[in-house]
Amino acid sequence: MEIVILTGAGISAESGLGTFRDKGGLWAQYDLREVATPEGFARNPGLVHDFYNARRANMRAARPNAAHRALVRLARDWPRDGHGGLTLITQNVDDLHERAGSPDVIHMHGELGRALCAACGARWDAPDEMHPLDPCPACGARATRPDVVWFGEIPYHMERIGAALRRCGLFVAIGTSGQVYPAAGFVAEARAAGADTLELNLERSQTSHLFDRVETGKAGRIVPAFVDRLLQAG
């Protein structure tokens, strides 16, 4: 059986990274229209870079938690025959899955640790701090930005994600709010393909009613327990 797992901000909350909904958190201190849209970047690139520099520093100070490590174990131990395997998709722009040891993570919203040239499309590892006048190492244009998907932009790897959803036997959403599309629609795509569906979340989300089963609790507790059950049954 092929498994598709989607993770959201909730899986990284116990590592010290805030979610969109945290009161007083980093996101709450900014107007998202100003720091997470192409229009906001065009108006004030310095503000946007300051915001993502702070998020990058927060990410690099964080450490993977038990939920991240459990998914590494699942990827390692789940049978990989002709009809099995694990596809890990994340809405998160942090690198905690990779630092925990997960291979081949699909970052549908980009990565904080990467930079993008808006002029030529080149990508490279981002420095700790980025600034509006930084030149692109490929073309020299002063049009560098974080390689993250902003509101109004098309998420990355959608063809690959769609193919995985169509062939999976189990779809699991972990720590997602169910508010951001297209990811919020993945459960419906998986169900249409005949997959079993499970939500693991701190609390029920706006899309909980679409899942076959819902389990609530901290990710660091319920994700390892889910992996244990799956591998024992597997």
C-alpha positions as CSV (number, residue, x, y, z in Angstrom):
1,M,0.0,0.0,0.0
2,E,1.2,3.4,-0.9
3,I,1.0,6.1,1.8
4,V,0.7,9.9,1.2
5,I,1.4,12.1,4.2
6,L,0.7,15.8,4.2
7,T,2.2,17.9,7.1
8,G,1.3,21.4,8.1
9,A,2.5,23.9,10.7
10,G,1.1,21.9,13.6
11,I,3.9,19.3,13.2
12,S,6.6,21.9,13.9
13,A,4.8,23.8,16.7
14,E,6.5,21.6,19.4
15,S,9.8,22.5,17.8
16,G,9.1,26.2,18.6
17,L,7.9,27.3,15.2
18,G,4.6,29.2,15.3
19,T,1.5,28.4,13.3
20,F,-0.6,30.9,11.3
21,R,-3.1,31.0,14.2
22,D,-0.7,31.6,17.1
23,K,-1.7,34.7,19.1
24,G,1.3,37.0,19.5
25,G,3.4,34.8,17.3
26,L,5.6,36.0,14.4
27,W,2.8,35.8,11.8
28,A,0.4,37.8,14.1
29,Q,2.9,40.7,14.2
30,Y,2.7,41.3,10.5
31,D,0.0,42.0,7.8
32,L,0.3,38.9,5.6
33,R,-0.7,41.1,2.6
34,E,2.5,43.0,3.1
35,V,5.0,40.2,3.7
36,A,3.5,37.1,1.9
37,T,2.3,38.4,-1.4
38,P,4.1,39.4,-4.6
39,E,2.4,42.8,-4.3
40,G,3.8,43.3,-0.8
41,F,7.3,42.5,-2.0
42,A,7.0,44.9,-4.8
43,R,6.0,47.7,-2.4
44,N,8.5,47.1,0.3
45,P,11.1,44.4,-0.3
46,G,13.1,45.4,2.8
47,L,10.1,44.6,5.0
48,V,9.6,41.3,3.4
49,H,13.3,40.3,3.7
50,D,13.3,41.4,7.4
51,F,10.3,39.1,8.0
52,Y,11.8,36.1,6.3
53,N,15.2,36.7,7.9
54,A,13.5,36.5,11.2
55,R,11.7,33.3,10.2
56,R,14.9,31.8,8.9
57,A,16.7,32.5,12.2
58,N,13.8,31.0,14.1
59,M,13.9,27.9,11.9
60,R,17.7,27.4,12.3
61,A,17.3,27.6,16.1
62,A,14.6,25.0,16.1
63,R,15.1,21.2,16.3
64,P,13.1,18.3,14.9
65,N,10.7,16.7,17.4
66,A,9.4,13.2,18.0
67,A,6.8,13.6,15.2
68,H,9.4,14.4,12.6
69,R,11.6,11.5,13.8
70,A,8.6,9.1,13.6
71,L,8.0,9.9,10.0
72,V,11.7,9.1,9.3
73,R,11.2,5.7,10.8
74,L,8.1,5.1,8.7
75,A,9.9,6.1,5.5
76,R,12.7,3.7,6.4
77,D,10.7,0.7,7.6
78,W,7.5,0.8,5.4
79,P,7.6,-1.9,2.8
80,R,8.7,-0.7,-0.6
81,D,7.5,-3.3,-3.0
82,G,6.0,-2.6,-6.4
83,H,2.8,-1.2,-4.8
84,G,4.2,0.4,-1.7
85,G,6.1,3.4,-0.5
86,L,5.7,6.7,1.2
87,T,5.3,10.2,-0.3
88,L,5.9,13.0,2.2
89,I,4.4,16.4,1.3
90,T,4.7,19.4,3.5
91,Q,3.1,22.8,3.5
92,N,5.9,24.0,5.8
93,V,8.8,26.0,4.5
94,D,11.1,24.9,7.4
95,D,13.7,22.2,7.0
96,L,12.9,20.1,10.1
97,H,11.8,17.0,8.1
98,E,15.2,17.0,6.3
99,R,17.2,17.6,9.5
100,A,15.3,14.7,11.1
101,G,16.4,12.5,8.2
102,S,13.4,12.3,5.9
103,P,14.4,11.7,2.3
104,D,12.8,13.4,-0.7
105,V,10.4,15.8,1.0
106,I,8.0,17.6,-1.4
107,H,7.9,21.3,-0.3
108,M,4.8,22.5,-2.0
109,H,5.2,26.0,-0.6
110,G,8.9,26.3,-1.1
111,E,11.8,26.4,1.4
112,L,13.0,29.2,3.7
113,G,16.6,28.0,3.2
114,R,16.5,28.6,-0.5
115,A,16.6,31.8,-2.5
116,L,15.0,32.6,-5.9
117,C,15.8,35.2,-8.6
118,A,12.6,36.8,-9.8
119,A,14.4,37.8,-13.0
120,C,16.0,34.6,-14.3
121,G,14.5,31.9,-12.1
122,A,17.8,30.7,-10.6
123,R,17.7,29.0,-7.2
124,W,20.5,28.7,-4.6
125,D,21.0,28.2,-0.8
126,A,19.9,31.3,1.0
127,P,22.3,33.1,3.4
128,D,21.2,33.7,7.0
129,E,20.1,37.2,5.9
130,M,18.9,38.4,2.5
131,H,18.6,42.1,1.4
132,P,16.8,43.9,-1.4
133,L,20.1,44.8,-3.2
134,D,21.6,41.3,-3.1
135,P,22.6,40.3,-6.7
136,C,21.6,37.0,-8.3
137,P,24.7,34.8,-8.5
138,A,23.5,33.6,-12.0
139,C,22.5,36.8,-13.8
140,G,23.4,39.6,-11.4
141,A,19.9,41.1,-11.2
142,R,19.0,42.7,-7.9
143,A,15.7,40.7,-7.9
144,T,16.4,38.1,-5.2
145,R,13.6,36.8,-3.0
146,P,12.9,33.9,-0.7
147,D,12.1,30.7,-2.6
148,V,8.7,30.4,-0.9
149,V,5.2,30.4,-2.4
150,W,3.2,33.5,-1.5
151,F,-0.5,34.0,-1.5
152,G,-1.7,34.2,-5.1
153,E,1.1,32.1,-6.4
154,I,0.9,28.5,-7.7
155,P,2.3,25.9,-5.3
156,Y,5.2,23.7,-6.4
157,H,5.2,20.1,-7.6
158,M,1.4,19.9,-8.1
159,E,1.6,17.3,-10.9
160,R,3.7,15.0,-8.8
161,I,1.4,15.5,-5.8
162,G,-1.7,14.8,-7.9
163,A,-0.2,11.5,-9.2
164,A,0.7,10.4,-5.6
165,L,-2.9,11.2,-4.4
166,R,-4.4,9.2,-7.3
167,R,-2.5,6.0,-6.4
168,C,-2.3,6.1,-2.6
169,G,-4.1,3.6,-0.4
170,L,-3.8,5.8,2.7
171,F,-3.8,9.6,3.0
172,V,-2.8,11.1,6.3
173,A,-2.9,14.9,7.1
174,I,-0.8,15.9,10.2
175,G,-1.1,19.3,11.8
176,T,-3.0,21.1,9.1
177,S,-5.6,23.7,9.5
178,G,-7.7,22.7,6.5
179,Q,-8.0,26.4,5.5
180,V,-5.3,26.7,2.8
181,Y,-6.0,25.4,-0.7
182,P,-5.1,23.5,-2.7
183,A,-3.8,21.4,0.2
184,A,-7.2,21.5,2.0
185,G,-8.6,19.6,-1.0
186,F,-6.1,16.7,-1.0
187,V,-8.3,14.6,1.3
188,A,-11.2,14.8,-1.3
189,E,-8.8,13.8,-4.1
190,A,-7.5,10.8,-2.1
191,R,-11.0,9.7,-1.1
192,A,-12.1,9.9,-4.8
193,A,-9.2,7.5,-5.6
194,G,-10.5,5.1,-2.9
195,A,-7.9,5.8,-0.2
196,D,-8.5,5.4,3.5
197,T,-8.1,8.9,5.1
198,L,-6.8,9.9,8.6
199,E,-6.4,13.3,10.2
200,L,-3.9,13.7,13.1
201,N,-4.2,17.2,14.6
202,L,-4.1,19.1,17.9
203,E,-7.8,19.8,17.4
204,R,-10.4,19.1,14.8
205,S,-10.0,21.2,11.6
206,Q,-12.4,22.7,9.1
207,T,-12.0,19.6,7.0
208,S,-12.2,16.9,9.7
209,H,-15.6,15.8,8.6
210,L,-14.1,14.7,5.2
211,F,-11.7,12.1,6.9
212,D,-12.6,8.5,7.7
213,R,-10.9,8.9,11.1
214,V,-9.7,11.8,13.2
215,E,-7.3,11.6,16.2
216,T,-6.4,14.7,18.2
217,G,-3.5,15.5,20.5
218,K,0.0,16.9,20.3
219,A,1.9,15.7,17.2
220,G,4.9,14.5,19.3
221,R,2.6,12.0,20.9
222,I,0.0,10.9,18.4
223,V,2.3,10.7,15.3
224,P,4.8,8.2,16.9
225,A,1.8,6.2,18.1
226,F,0.3,6.1,14.6
227,V,3.6,5.0,13.1
228,D,4.0,2.2,15.7
229,R,0.5,0.9,14.9
230,L,1.0,1.1,11.1
231,L,4.4,-0.7,11.2
232,Q,3.1,-3.4,13.5
233,A,0.1,-4.1,11.3
234,G,2.1,-3.6,8.1
